[in-house]
Amino acid sequence: MLYSRKARDGSDRREALADHVRLVADLCEQNCRKIGIPSLGRLVGLVHDAGKSSEQWQRYLLNDERDEMIPHAPTGAKLIRRTAQEFSETSYEQYAAEIAELVVWGHHSGLSDVIEPDGAASYEERLQEPPDAVQAEALARFQQGVVPQDDIRKLLESAAEELRTIMKVFTERCNADVYPEDVRQENRSSGEKRKILQRRLEKREFFKGLLTRMAFSCLCDGDRYASACWENRLEAATYTTDPKLWGELAVKLEKRLDGFPDSPINTARRQISDECLESVKKMREPSGIYRLNVVTGGGKTLAVMRSALYLARKFGKDHVFYVAPFTTIIDQTAQILRETFGRGDILLEHHSNLISYGKDENENEKQQREKEDQLDTFAERWDIPLILTSQVQFLDALFSGRGQCVRRMHQLCNSVLIFDEVQSIPVKCISMFNLAMNFLAGFCGCTAVLCSATQPALEEIARPLRLSEPADLVRDVRKRFPVFDRIQIIDKTQEEPYTAETLSEFVLQLPREVKSVLIVLNTKKAVKEVHAQLKAKGRAGVALFHLSTNMCGAHRLAKITEMNSLLAQHKAVICVSTNLIEAGVDISFDAVIRSKTGLDSLTQASGRCNRNKFVERGYVYFIRYQETGLAMLPDLRRAQDAMTLVLSDMSFFPVQDYFSEETLRAYYRYYYHEQRGSMDYPAPHDAGRTLFDYLAANRKALVGYESRHERAHHGILHQAFRTAGREFRVIDENTTGILVPYGKGIELQRQLLSASDYLDKKTLFRELQRYSVSVYPDGLRKLEKDHKLRFFENLGIYCLLDEESYDDEYGIVFEGGVDPAKYIC
């Protein structure tokens, strides 16, 4: 008998290769069915471990002491290539074979570049090499004892028909899309026509890349999940959510909404929520992209969650995702939903990747792979009904090359996707975000709702979002509900920049009736400086708070809860924070001070002022602060520049209203115009190239290929997947999640380190998300150098050991050796 693995517990238990590949094939088939390629999913599941059939690999598994790995993935890819060469008759069979080969080849190492940016094609060259003696033996044994070649041929034929159907829809959708140049139908130049045709071609190629990555996600997750289940004697099953659950959660949410006290502003919020739900009830299609444009403080979070639960129940969705730019929004929303639903087992907060695959110099290749395989079993896979996660995690699932990110991608299918504060999508990611959303809504059964008080016109840029009709769930909120007109902006940006000293003096000299003040600054360094000045000056009876992402989620939430309690008692409170507090956090101050930023951030910060209209008018002071290091924050610099132009223009507006549609359109016009060349994600190490092109037509690489090989590339796929995945960063540097000694997290860490049961460890990993802090590489190095971290290799986690390095006011304390200017939030 051929085996796939043996137990790590030292017993003689072994898993039959045939059992493993059939289980993975079942999982892949069911998950790929959601995107219309079940046969392709079954095909890659069946052949992915064909290379384990060789006598050499079996010896290696059972008793070989050699240190180096014996690669097994290429054998399965070559089996598909050989089958396609012998039996394929259509281009769609070639297309199916190309996807399957790429997915199987990379199921441990990641998707390869089909064509590298310089035109090289090392993956293609290796794939075309005839099987060596070991591979040939493995193929013979696999087809004789596990999966006959005829089964592979039939699946390849079925997969080709699936792709024929999908490609027809791809082409129809791409041709139907309206681009900005299409507005001038009659007088378009030949250049504009070529540009439109080129964009449609690029979109189709980008969709082909996303489809390939989705199949890859299904195989990677199916393989690792099946392995974890076998290792831990659990039954593997495709994830689905009982539709009854959505109804039960909706009833509990209605009960919470009914419990809000009567007030003019709560009445307006309820009406907005009702209109949102009515719009959702009229939907006939199970997928689409919609907008919820509601003023700050308009109750959009609960309104959209109410509608999402209805959609999930109506159309049988598997998940509801809530995606937000700041972890504070996730912290508070998760707390509200836990309280509302009365259970935590159906809800996940996913802030950061806690698992790190640290490389030990004393480990050989085999030991490193075995450790990675073991740690993969603990990686978060989004197999839960309600997922609250960050923009970083969401975009990483779509575009990052890291294995624990890509394996989650397929869970997005057949889901409701809520994007809170969608204007926060980084400019460099906009094109890829738009087209990925079009793909998820058009081909993966997703319904997306984009929420914002400052809705960006993503449907009007060069690679537009394909909105459904009617796109807006609620219209003209600001005009129809004057109760939300509750603040006044005081522009002080023409004055000299404030320092920590002068800003603290300004705060303490505000009128006595201003009992609570929120100060929002652009960097952690600035926040800490001003907080220290206010603390040094002091004022009797004033509670002073600091907030930044150096604090774990549970810590920040505790501080916000404490502030809300004091504010409800009309106590004097001053909070100094980065921008993490200005969006989606339910808190209200008498006055807000915001250092110069874009109009969208100013609007969000204003939403923390006089939120419930306890007084007729609250005041928001818009200032300049003497900050350093902003060159490392290019999006912020451009937002400030756009805002300067808007402030200049406002003197010519009929009504000088910071929150009018005219002002908002002017702001985004300036902001996006200055960055129109950056929306395709400029390649960090290849001037003039973009990650969008790597993942779409890869045009320059095709030219390079022809020059190198003196012939055109005849393949259907040509994306540089590995290069794009390696270079993709939502923020410029990847962060590492570390567990910190705060509150309940101390005991949870102890339980995790002593736990032996697999399911207990999975549960603890999820609970510990709230007690983690994401740290940049220089911060991680500093903590390691100071011996304040310990890395637990068996779990792949970093823990902060020194409780003195975690401060109750500031969170993690870095004593020099890091660049504080880079930390915007």
C-alpha positions in Angstrom: 0.0 0.0 0.0 1.1 3.5 -0.7 1.0 6.0 2.1 0.6 9.8 2.3 1.9 10.4 5.8 2.6 8.9 9.2 1.4 10.2 12.6 3.7 12.7 14.4 2.8 11.2 17.8 5.4 8.4 17.4 2.8 5.7 16.7 2.7 3.4 13.7 -0.5 5.0 12.4 -0.3 5.8 8.6 -2.7 7.4 6.1 -3.2 5.7 2.8 -2.3 7.9 -0.2 -5.6 6.9 -1.9 -7.6 8.0 1.1 -5.8 11.3 1.4 -6.1 12.4 -2.3 -9.8 11.4 -2.5 -10.6 13.4 0.6 -8.7 16.4 -0.7 -10.4 15.9 -4.1 -13.8 15.9 -2.3 -13.0 19.1 -0.4 -11.6 20.9 -3.5 -14.6 19.8 -5.7 -17.1 21.2 -3.2 -15.2 24.5 -2.7 -14.5 25.0 -6.4 -18.2 24.3 -7.2 -18.9 27.8 -5.8 -17.0 29.3 -8.7 -18.2 26.9 -11.3 -15.1 24.7 -11.6 -15.9 21.5 -9.6 -14.2 19.1 -12.0 -11.0 21.2 -12.0 -11.1 21.2 -8.2 -11.5 17.4 -8.2 -8.7 17.0 -10.7 -6.1 19.0 -8.7 -7.1 17.3 -5.5 -6.7 13.8 -6.9 -3.2 14.3 -8.5 -1.5 16.8 -6.1 0.4 14.1 -4.2 1.1 11.7 -7.1 4.8 12.2 -6.5 4.5 10.4 -3.2 3.9 7.1 -5.1 7.6 6.5 -5.8 9.5 3.8 -3.9 12.1 6.5 -2.9 9.4 8.8 -1.4 7.8 5.9 0.5 11.2 5.0 2.0 11.7 8.6 2.9 8.4 8.8 4.6 8.6 5.5 6.6 12.3 5.1 7.5 14.7 7.2 5.5 16.9 9.4 7.7 18.1 11.7 4.8 18.0 15.4 5.6 16.9 16.9 2.3 13.4 17.0 1.1 12.2 14.8 -1.8 10.0 17.1 -4.0 6.7 15.4 -4.9 4.6 18.3 -6.3 6.2 18.4 -9.8 5.2 14.8 -10.5 1.5 15.5 -10.4 1.9 18.6 -12.6 3.8 16.5 -15.1 1.0 13.9 -15.1 -1.5 16.6 -16.1 0.9 17.9 -18.8 1.4 14.4 -20.2 -2.4 13.7 -20.2 -3.1 17.0 -21.9 -0.5 16.3 -24.6 -1.9 12.9 -25.3 -5.6 13.7 -25.3 -6.3 17.4 -25.4 -8.1 18.6 -28.5 -9.2 22.2 -27.6 -7.7 25.3 -26.3 -10.0 25.0 -23.2 -8.4 21.7 -22.3 -5.0 23.4 -22.6 -6.3 26.2 -20.4 -7.6 23.6 -17.8 -4.3 21.8 -17.9 -2.3 25.0 -17.4 -4.3 26.0 -14.3 -4.1 22.5 -12.8 -0.3 22.2 -13.5 0.4 25.5 -11.9 -1.8 24.8 -8.9 -0.4 21.3 -8.3 3.2 22.3 -8.8 2.9 25.1 -6.3 0.8 23.6 -3.5 3.7 23.7 -1.1 6.0 26.3 -2.7 3.4 28.8 -3.9 2.3 29.8 -7.4 5.2 30.2 -9.8 5.7 33.0 -12.3 4.4 31.6 -15.6 6.6 34.2 -17.2 9.0 36.2 -15.0 9.1 40.0 -15.3 12.3 39.8 -17.3 10.9 37.3 -19.8 12.5 34.2 -18.3 10.3 31.1 -18.0 12.0 28.7 -15.6 8.8 27.2 -14.4 7.7 26.3 -18.0 11.1 24.9 -18.8 11.1 22.6 -15.7 7.5 21.5 -16.5 8.5 20.6 -20.0 11.4 18.4 -18.9 10.5 14.7 -19.4 9.8 12.9 -16.1 13.0 11.5 -14.6 13.2 7.8 -13.5 11.8 8.4 -10.1 9.0 10.5 -11.4 8.2 8.0 -14.1 8.0 5.2 -11.5 5.8 7.4 -9.3 3.4 8.0 -12.2 3.1 4.3 -13.1 2.5 3.3 -9.5 0.0 6.2 -9.0 -2.0 5.4 -12.1 -2.0 1.7 -11.3 -2.8 1.8 -7.6 -4.5 5.2 -6.9 -6.1 7.1 -9.9 -6.2 5.7 -13.4 -5.1 8.1 -16.2 -8.6 7.7 -17.8 -10.1 9.3 -14.8 -7.7 12.2 -15.1 -8.5 12.6 -18.8 -12.3 12.7 -18.1 -11.9 15.3 -15.4 -9.7 17.4 -17.7 -12.4 17.3 -20.4 -15.1 18.3 -17.9 -12.8 21.1 -16.5 -12.4 22.4 -20.1 -16.2 22.7 -20.5 -16.4 24.5 -17.2 -13.8 27.0 -18.4 -15.5 27.4 -21.7 -18.6 28.6 -19.9 -16.7 30.9 -17.5 -14.6 32.4 -20.3 -17.8 33.3 -22.3 -19.1 35.1 -19.3 -15.7 36.8 -18.6 -15.7 38.1 -22.2 -19.3 39.3 -22.0 -18.8 41.1 -18.7 -15.6 42.7 -19.9 -17.2 44.0 -23.1 -20.2 45.3 -21.2 -18.3 47.4 -18.8 -18.4 51.2 -19.2 -15.1 53.1 -18.9 -14.7 56.9 -18.4 -13.7 57.2 -22.1 -17.0 55.5 -23.1 -18.9 58.7 -22.2 -17.7 60.3 -25.4 -19.2 57.6 -27.7 -19.4 59.7 -30.9 -16.1 61.5 -30.9 -13.7 59.0 -29.5 -10.2 59.0 -31.0 -8.5 55.9 -32.2 -6.2 56.1 -29.2 -9.1 56.1 -26.8 -10.7 53.1 -28.6 -7.4 51.2 -28.3 -7.2 52.1 -24.6 -10.7 50.8 -23.9 -10.0 47.5 -25.8 -6.7 47.2 -23.9 -8.4 47.7 -20.6 -11.0 45.1 -21.4 -8.3 42.6 -22.4 -6.3 43.4 -19.2 -9.4 42.8 -17.1 -10.1 39.5 -18.6 -6.5 38.4 -18.0 -6.7 39.6 -14.4 -9.9 37.6 -13.9 -8.1 34.5 -15.3 -5.4 35.1 -12.7 -7.9 35.4 -9.9 -9.6 32.2 -11.0 -6.3 30.4 -11.0 -5.5 31.7 -7.5 -9.0 30.7 -6.3 -8.4 27.1 -7.4 -5.0 27.3 -5.7 -6.6 28.4 -2.5 -9.0 25.5 -2.6 -6.2 23.0 -3.0 -3.9 24.5 -0.4 -6.6 24.7 2.2 -8.1 21.3 1.4 -4.7 19.6 1.6 -3.7 21.2 4.9 -7.1 20.9 6.5 -7.4 17.2 5.5 -4.0 16.5 6.9 -4.8 18.3 10.2 -8.0 16.3 10.5 -6.3 13.0 10.0 -3.5 13.9 12.4 -6.0 14.8 15.1 -8.5 12.1 14.4 -11.2 14.5 13.3 -13.8 14.2 10.5 -13.1 16.7 7.6 -16.1 18.4 6.0 -16.7 21.3 3.6 -17.7 24.4 5.6 -21.3 25.6 5.3 -23.6 27.7 7.5 -27.1 26.6 8.5 -29.4 29.3 7.1 -31.4 29.1 10.3 -28.5 30.6 12.1 -28.8 33.9 10.2 -32.5 34.1 11.2 -31.7 33.5 14.8 -29.0 36.2 14.8 -31.3 38.6 13.0 -34.0 38.2 15.7 -31.4 39.0 18.5 -30.2 42.1 16.6 -33.8 43.3 16.2 -34.2 43.0 19.9 -31.1 45.2 20.5 -32.3 47.8 18.1 -35.7 47.9 19.7 -34.0 48.6 23.1 -32.4 52.0 22.1 -34.0 55.0 23.9 -36.2 57.4 22.0 -34.5 60.5 20.8 -34.6 62.5 17.6 -31.2 61.1 16.5 -32.1 57.5 17.3 -35.3 57.9 15.4 -33.3 59.0 12.4 -30.9 56.1 12.8 -33.8 53.7 12.9 -35.3 55.1 9.8 -32.0 54.8 7.9 -31.7 51.2 9.1 -35.3 50.5 7.9 -34.7 52.0 4.5 -31.5 50.0 4.1 -33.3 46.8 5.0 -36.2 47.6 2.6 -33.6 48.1 -0.3 -32.1 44.7 0.5 -35.5 43.0 0.5 -36.1 44.2 -3.0 -32.9 42.5 -4.3 -33.5 39.7 -6.7 -29.9 38.7 -7.5 -27.8 36.7 -5.0 -24.7 38.8 -5.8 -23.8 42.4 -6.5 -22.0 45.5 -5.3 -23.9 48.2 -3.4 -23.2 51.4 -1.4 -24.3 52.6 1.9 -23.6 56.3 2.2 -24.5 57.5 5.7 -23.2 60.4 7.7 -21.0 59.8 10.6 -23.1 58.8 13.6 -25.9 57.6 11.4 -25.8 54.0 12.7 -24.5 52.4 9.6 -22.7 49.6 11.3 -25.8 48.0 12.9 -27.9 49.0 9.9 -25.6 47.2 7.4 -25.2 44.1 9.7 -29.0 43.9 10.0 -29.3 43.9 6.2 -26.4 41.5 5.8 -28.0 38.9 8.1 -31.2 39.2 6.0 -29.2 38.7 2.8 -27.3 35.7 4.2 -30.6 34.0 5.2 -32.4 34.9 1.9 -29.6 33.6 -0.4 -28.0 30.9 1.8 -24.6 32.6 2.2 -21.8 30.8 4.1 -20.3 33.8 5.7 -20.7 37.5 6.6 -17.4 39.4 6.5 -17.0 42.7 8.2 -13.8 44.4 6.8 -12.5 47.6 8.5 -9.3 49.7 8.2 -8.7 50.0 11.9 -8.6 47.3 14.5 -10.4 49.6 17.0 -13.5 49.4 14.8 -13.2 45.6 14.8 -12.7 45.6 18.6 -15.8 47.6 19.4 -18.0 46.0 16.7 -17.1 42.5 17.9 -17.9 43.4 21.5 -21.3 44.8 20.4 -22.1 41.7 18.3 -21.0 39.3 21.1 -23.3 41.0 23.6 -26.1 41.1 21.0 -25.9 37.4 19.9 -24.9 36.0 23.3 -22.3 33.7 21.9 -18.7 33.9 20.7 -18.4 30.6 18.9 -20.0 32.0 15.7 -17.8 35.1 15.5 -14.1 35.6 14.8 -11.9 38.7 15.2 -8.9 38.3 12.9 -6.5 41.2 13.3 -3.1 39.7 12.4 -1.2 36.6 11.5 0.0 35.2 14.8 1.9 32.3 13.3 5.5 33.0 12.1 7.6 30.4 10.2 10.9 31.3 11.8 14.0 29.7 10.2 16.3 27.9 12.6 19.9 27.8 11.2 20.3 24.4 12.7 17.3 22.9 10.9 17.7 21.0 7.7 15.3 21.4 4.8 13.2 18.4 5.9 12.9 19.6 9.5 11.9 23.1 8.2 9.1 21.7 5.9 7.8 19.4 8.7 7.6 22.4 11.1 5.8 24.5 8.5 3.3 21.7 7.8 2.6 21.4 11.5 2.2 25.1 12.0 -0.1 25.3 8.9 -2.6 23.3 10.9 -3.1 26.2 13.3 -3.3 29.0 10.7 -6.6 30.8 10.6 -8.8 29.6 7.8 -12.0 31.7 8.2 -14.2 28.6 8.8 -16.8 30.4 10.9 -20.0 32.3 10.1 -19.1 35.9 11.1 -15.6 37.1 10.4 -14.5 40.6 11.5 -11.1 41.3 9.9 -8.9 44.1 8.7 -8.4 45.5 5.2 -4.8 44.2 5.4 -6.0 40.6 6.0 -8.7 40.8 3.3 -6.3 42.2 0.6 -3.6 39.8 1.6 -6.1 36.9 1.1 -6.5 38.2 -2.5 -3.0 39.1 -3.5 -0.3 38.1 -1.0 2.0 35.1 -1.8 2.1 33.9 1.8 0.5 30.5 2.2 -1.6 31.2 5.3 -3.1 34.2 3.4 -3.9 32.5 0.1 -5.5 29.4 1.7 -8.2 31.7 3.1 -9.2 33.2 -0.2 -11.8 30.6 -1.2 -13.8 31.3 2.0 -14.8 34.6 0.5 -17.0 32.8 -2.0 -20.8 32.8 -1.4 -20.5 35.5 1.3 -21.8 38.9 2.2 -18.9 41.3 2.3 -19.2 44.5 4.3 -16.5 47.1 3.8 -16.6 49.8 6.5 -14.8 53.1 5.7 -14.1 51.9 2.2 -12.4 55.2 1.4 -9.5 53.9 3.4 -8.4 51.4 0.7 -4.8 52.4 -0.1 -4.6 54.2 -3.5 -2.0 51.8 -4.8 -4.5 48.9 -4.3 -7.6 50.6 -5.8 -7.4 49.0 -9.3 -6.8 45.5 -8.0 -9.5 46.0 -5.3 -12.1 47.1 -7.8 -11.5 44.3 -10.2 -11.3 41.7 -7.4 -14.7 43.0 -6.2 -16.1 42.7 -9.7 -14.8 39.1 -9.8 -16.1 38.1 -6.4 -19.6 39.6 -7.2 -19.7 38.4 -10.8 -18.4 34.9 -10.4 -18.1 33.9 -6.8 -21.6 34.6 -5.5 -20.7 37.5 -3.3 -22.8 40.5 -2.3 -20.7 43.5 -1.3 -21.8 46.6 0.6 -19.4 49.5 0.6 -20.0 51.8 3.6 -18.7 55.3 4.1 -19.7 58.8 5.1 -17.3 60.0 2.4 -18.0 57.5 -0.4 -15.2 57.6 -3.0 -16.3 57.4 -6.7 -14.6 54.1 -7.4 -16.9 53.5 -10.4 -15.4 56.5 -12.2 -11.7 55.7 -12.1 -9.8 54.0 -15.0 -10.5 50.5 -13.8 -14.0 51.0 -12.4 -16.1 49.2 -9.8 -19.1 47.5 -11.4 -22.0 48.7 -9.2 -25.4 47.1 -9.2 -28.5 49.1 -10.0 -29.8 50.8 -8.0 -26.4 51.1 -6.3 -27.4 53.1 -3.2 -29.2 51.4 -0.4 -30.2 54.7 1.2 -30.2 58.1 -0.5 -29.7 61.8 0.5 -29.3 61.1 4.2 -27.7 64.4 5.0 -30.4 66.4 3.3 -33.3 64.5 4.7 -32.0 64.2 8.3 -30.9 67.7 9.5 -30.6 66.2 13.0 -27.1 65.1 12.0 -26.0 68.7 11.5 -24.4 69.0 14.9 -20.8 70.3 14.5 -18.9 73.3 13.2 -15.4 73.1 11.7 -12.9 75.8 12.8 -10.1 76.0 10.2 -6.8 76.9 11.9 -4.5 75.5 9.2 -3.4 79.0 8.2 -1.9 79.5 11.6 1.6 78.4 12.6 2.0 74.7 13.2 1.4 73.6 16.8 4.1 71.9 18.9 3.4 69.5 21.8 3.8 72.5 24.1 1.5 74.9 22.3 -1.1 72.3 21.5 -1.3 71.2 25.2 -1.7 74.8 26.2 -4.5 75.3 23.6 -6.3 72.3 24.9 -6.1 73.4 28.5 -7.3 76.9 27.7 -10.5 75.8 25.9 -13.7 77.1 27.6 -14.7 75.4 30.8 -18.0 74.2 29.2 -15.8 72.0 27.0 -15.4 69.1 29.4 -14.1 66.5 26.9 -11.6 66.8 24.1 -10.3 64.3 21.5 -7.0 65.0 19.9 -6.2 63.0 16.7 -2.7 63.2 15.3 -1.0 61.5 12.4 1.8 59.6 14.1 2.4 57.6 17.2 5.4 59.8 18.0 3.2 62.9 17.9 0.5 61.3 20.1 3.0 60.3 22.7 4.6 63.8 22.8 1.3 65.6 23.3 0.1 63.0 25.8 3.3 63.5 27.8 3.0 67.3 27.8 -0.6 67.1 29.0 0.4 64.7 31.7 3.2 66.9 32.8 1.0 70.0 32.9 -1.9 68.2 34.6 -5.3 69.4 35.5 -7.2 68.3 38.6 -10.2 66.2 37.8 -9.3 65.5 34.2 -8.9 61.9 33.1 -6.2 61.6 30.4 -6.0 58.8 27.9 -3.6 57.6 25.2 -4.6 55.3 22.3 -2.4 53.7 19.6 -1.9 50.4 17.9 1.0 49.7 20.2 -1.8 48.6 22.5 -3.6 45.2 21.9 -7.2 45.2 21.0 -8.5 44.2 24.4 -6.4 47.0 26.0 -7.7 49.7 23.6 -11.3 48.5 24.0 -11.0 48.6 27.8 -9.7 52.2 27.5 -12.6 53.2 25.2 -15.1 51.5 27.5 -13.6 53.4 30.5 -13.8 56.7 28.6 -17.4 56.1 27.5 -18.3 55.5 31.2 -16.8 58.8 32.3 -18.3 60.7 29.3 -21.7 59.4 30.2 -21.3 60.9 33.7 -20.2 64.2 32.1 -16.7 63.9 33.6 -13.7 65.8 32.1 -11.8 63.6 29.7 -8.9 64.3 27.3 -7.9 61.5 24.8 -4.9 61.7 22.5 -5.0 59.2 19.7 -3.8 58.2 16.3 -6.4 57.9 13.6 -7.5 54.5 14.9 -10.3 56.2 16.9 -11.8 58.4 14.2 -13.7 55.9 12.2 -16.4 53.5 13.4 -15.8 54.0 17.1 -19.0 54.8 19.1 -17.7 57.6 21.3 -18.5 61.3 21.6 -16.5 64.3 22.8 -17.5 68.0 23.3 -14.6 69.1 21.0 -12.3 67.4 18.6 -8.8 68.6 17.4 -7.6 67.0 14.2 -4.1 67.6 12.7 -4.1 68.2 9.0 -5.3 65.3 6.9 -7.7 64.6 4.0 -11.3 65.5 3.9 -12.4 61.9 4.5 -10.4 61.7 7.7 -11.5 65.1 8.9 -15.1 64.0 8.3 -14.5 60.8 10.3 -12.9 62.6 13.2 -15.8 65.0 13.2 -18.1 62.0 13.8 -16.6 61.7 17.3 -17.8 65.2 18.2 -21.3 65.8 19.7 -22.3 62.4 18.3 -25.6 62.2 20.0 -26.4 65.9 19.8 -26.5 66.5 23.5 -25.7 70.1 22.7 -26.7 72.1 19.7 -23.2 72.5 18.3 -19.9 70.8 18.9 -16.6 72.2 17.6 -13.9 70.6 15.5 -10.5 72.4 15.3 -8.5 71.7 12.1 -4.9 72.4 12.8 -1.4 71.9 11.6 1.0 70.0 13.9 4.8 70.1 13.7 5.2 66.4 12.7 8.3 64.8 11.2 8.7 61.7 9.1 5.6 62.3 6.9 7.7 61.5 3.8 7.2 57.9 4.8 3.5 58.4 4.6 2.9 59.4 0.9 -0.9 58.8 1.0 -1.2 61.2 3.9 1.0 63.8 2.2 -1.2 63.7 -0.9 -4.3 63.9 1.2 -3.0 67.0 2.9 -2.1 68.5 -0.5 -5.6 67.8 -1.9 -7.2 69.3 1.2 -5.1 72.5 0.8 -6.6 72.9 -2.7 -10.1 72.2 -1.4 -9.8 74.8 1.4 -8.6 77.3 -1.2 -11.6 76.5 -3.5 -14.2 76.7 -0.7 -14.1 80.4 -0.7 -15.7 80.3 -4.1 -18.5 77.8 -3.2 -22.0 79.2 -2.7 -22.1 77.6 0.7 -18.9 76.8 2.6 -19.9 73.4 3.7 -17.1 70.9 4.5 -19.5 67.9 4.2 -21.4 68.8 1.0 -21.3 66.6 -2.1 -19.6 69.4 -4.0 -16.8 69.6 -1.5 -16.3 65.9 -1.4 -16.3 65.6 -5.2 -13.7 68.3 -5.4 -11.5 66.6 -2.8 -11.5 63.2 -4.5 -11.0 64.9 -7.9 -7.7 66.4 -6.6 -6.7 63.4 -4.5 -7.2 60.8 -7.3 -5.9 63.1 -10.1 -2.6 63.4 -8.4 -2.3 59.7 -8.0 -4.0 58.3 -11.1 -0.7 56.7 -12.1 -0.4 54.9 -8.8 -3.6 53.0 -8.7 -2.2 49.9 -10.4 0.3 49.3 -7.6 3.7 50.4 -9.0 6.2 47.6 -8.7 8.6 48.4 -5.9 11.7 47.1 -7.6 10.9 47.5 -11.3 10.4 51.1 -12.5 7.5 51.5 -15.0 5.9 48.2 -14.1 2.9 47.5 -11.9 1.7 44.5 -9.9 -1.6 44.8 -11.7 0.2 44.1 -15.0 2.1 41.2 -13.4 -1.3 39.7 -12.5 -3.0 40.5 -15.8 -1.5 40.8 -19.3 2.2 40.9 -18.1 2.9 42.7 -21.3 6.6 43.6 -20.9 7.4 40.1 -19.7 5.8 38.7 -22.9 8.0 41.0 -25.0 11.0 39.8 -23.0 10.0 36.2 -23.5 9.8 36.7 -27.3 13.3 38.3 -27.2 14.8 35.5 -25.1 13.2 32.6 -26.9 12.8 34.1 -30.4 9.2 33.1 -30.5 5.9 34.2 -29.0 4.6 32.7 -25.8 1.8 30.3 -26.8 0.4 29.6 -23.3 -2.9 30.9 -22.1 -1.6 32.0 -18.7 1.4 34.3 -18.4 1.0 36.0 -15.1 4.0 36.6 -12.7 2.2 35.2 -9.6 5.2 34.6 -7.5 6.8 38.1 -8.0 3.5 39.9 -7.4 2.7 37.8 -4.3 6.2 38.5 -2.9 6.1 42.2 -3.5 2.5 42.9 -2.5 2.2 44.8 0.8 -0.9 46.7 1.9 1.5 48.7 4.1 5.1 49.1 3.1 6.5 46.5 5.5 4.9 43.3 6.7 4.2 43.2 10.4 4.5 40.3 12.8 1.8 39.6 15.5 3.2 39.2 19.0 1.2 38.2 22.1 1.4 40.6 24.9 1.0 40.2 28.7 -2.3 42.1 29.2 -5.3 41.1 31.2 -6.9 37.8 30.4 -4.3 37.3 27.7 -1.7 36.2 30.3 -3.8 33.2 31.3 -4.8 32.4 27.7 -1.1 32.3 26.8 -0.4 30.0 29.6 -3.2 27.7 28.5 -2.0 27.7 24.9 1.6 26.8 25.8 0.4 23.9 27.9 -2.5 22.7 25.7 -2.2 19.3 24.0 -5.6 19.1 22.2 -5.6 20.4 18.7 -9.1 22.0 18.9 -8.2 23.6 22.2 -5.2 25.2 20.5 -7.3 26.5 17.6 -9.8 28.0 20.0 -7.1 29.7 22.1 -5.4 31.1 18.9 -8.7 32.8 18.1 -9.2 34.2 21.6 -5.6 35.5 21.7 -6.1 37.7 18.6 -7.4 40.4 20.9 -4.2 40.2 23.0 -1.8 40.6 20.1 0.1 43.7 18.7 1.4 43.9 15.1 5.0 45.0 15.1 7.2 46.3 12.2 10.5 44.5 11.5 12.7 47.1 13.3 10.5 46.9 16.4 10.7 43.1 16.4 14.5 43.2 16.0 14.7 45.7 18.9 12.6 43.5 21.2 14.6 40.4 20.3 17.9 42.3 20.8 16.7 43.4 24.3 15.7 39.8 25.1 12.1 40.8 25.7 10.6 38.3 23.2 10.5 34.5 23.1 9.7 32.5 20.0 7.9 29.2 20.6 8.8 27.2 17.6 6.2 24.4 18.2 3.4 27.0 17.9 5.2 29.6 15.7 4.3 32.5 18.0 6.2 35.4 19.6 5.4 36.3 23.2 6.4 39.5 25.0 8.1 38.2 28.1 8.8 41.3 30.1 5.7 42.8 31.6 7.5 46.0 32.2 7.8 46.4 28.4 4.0 46.5 28.2 2.8 49.8 29.7 -0.8 50.4 30.8 -0.8 53.8 29.1 1.2 53.2 26.0 1.2 49.4 25.3 4.5 48.0 24.0 7.4 50.3 25.0 10.2 50.6 22.4 13.3 52.2 24.0 15.1 53.5 21.0 16.3 51.6 18.0 13.1 52.0 16.0 11.8 54.7 13.7 8.7 56.1 15.3 7.8 58.3 12.3 6.6 55.3 10.3 3.9 54.4 12.7 0.8 56.3 11.5 -1.6 54.4 13.6 
